[in-house]
Amino acid sequence: MMFKTHLLFGLFVSLLLFSHFDLNPLIFILVLVFCSILPDIDHSKSWIGRRFKIISWIINFIFGHRKLIHSLFFALALSLVIKIFFNNYYIPFAFGYLSHLFLDGLTKQGIYLFYPLKFRIRGFIKTNGIIEKIFLVFLFVLNLVYLIKIFYIWNF
């Protein structure tokens, strides 16, 4: 999936969930949205990979794209580390990271969700294809509706 799709899906998930946890809403949303793009650090041409070139290159050289960093094992291990150092902020971290894996699992390229096992989960969506673009517009509208609803409820 494209960066924009991951970002808008992460925002959507964060807007759905932030009020259900006793965490700072702004930090919850920012962490979840950031973590929804984080797994693509394993690709040097991704938005985040271009910003952390050396880290991205090293990860890609050692593990490749959509392998270890895109695995459930890595997501859970990293969530545990986040829990140790940042208490319950592992929750938005995990939801954001898993939202990325979910979307990439829907693409034709797929992911090795249980890496190092060679079982690949693949979907039907072509990255940057028409279905993803329609989904992107849908997410944009949905986020707009949720943001209006949130601002209306909080009387900003």
Residue pairs with C-beta under 8 A, 6 or more apart in sequence:
1 9
1 103
1 104
1 106
1 107
1 125
1 127
1 132
2 127
2 128
2 132
2 136
3 37
3 40
3 46
3 47
3 48
4 136
5 103
5 132
5 135
5 136
5 139
6 36
6 37
6 40
6 99
6 100
6 103
7 33
7 36
7 37
8 136
8 139
8 140
8 143
9 36
9 99
9 103
9 139
10 32
10 33
10 34
10 35
10 36
10 37
10 96
10 99
10 100
11 29
11 33
11 36
11 139
11 143
12 139
12 142
12 143
12 146
13 32
13 36
13 95
13 96
13 99
14 28
14 29
14 32
14 33
14 92
14 95
14 96
15 29
15 143
15 146
15 147
15 150
16 146
17 28
17 32
17 92
17 95
18 25
18 28
18 29
18 32
18 92
19 25
21 28
21 88
21 91
21 92
22 88
23 88
23 89
23 91
23 92
27 89
27 92
28 89
28 91
28 92
29 92
31 89
31 92
31 93
31 96
32 92
32 93
32 95
32 96
32 99
33 96
34 96
35 92
35 93
35 94
35 95
35 96
35 97
35 100
36 96
36 97
36 99
36 100
37 46
37 47
37 48
37 100
38 48
38 96
38 97
38 100
39 69
39 70
39 75
39 97
39 100
39 101
39 104
40 46
40 47
40 48
40 49
40 100
41 48
41 49
41 52
41 55
41 56
41 59
41 69
42 49
42 56
42 59
42 60
42 63
42 64
42 65
42 66
42 67
42 68
42 69
42 70
43 49
43 56
43 60
43 65
43 66
44 50
44 53
44 56
44 57
44 60
46 56
48 56
49 56
49 60
50 56
59 69
63 69
66 104
66 109
66 110
66 111
66 112
67 112
67 115
68 74
68 115
68 116
70 100
70 101
70 104
70 111
70 112
70 113
70 115
71 101
71 111
71 112
71 113
71 114
71 115
72 101
72 113
72 114
73 114
73 115
74 115
75 94
75 97
75 98
75 101
76 94
78 93
78 97
79 90
79 93
79 94
79 97
80 90
82 89
82 90
82 93
82 94
83 90
86 93
101 111
101 113
104 110
104 111
105 111
105 113
105 121
105 122
105 123
106 123
106 124
106 125
107 122
107 123
107 125
107 126
107 127
108 122
108 123
108 124
108 125
108 126
108 127
109 122
109 127
110 120
110 121
110 122
110 123
111 120
111 121
112 118
112 119
112 120
112 121
113 119
113 121
124 131
125 131
125 132
125 135
126 132
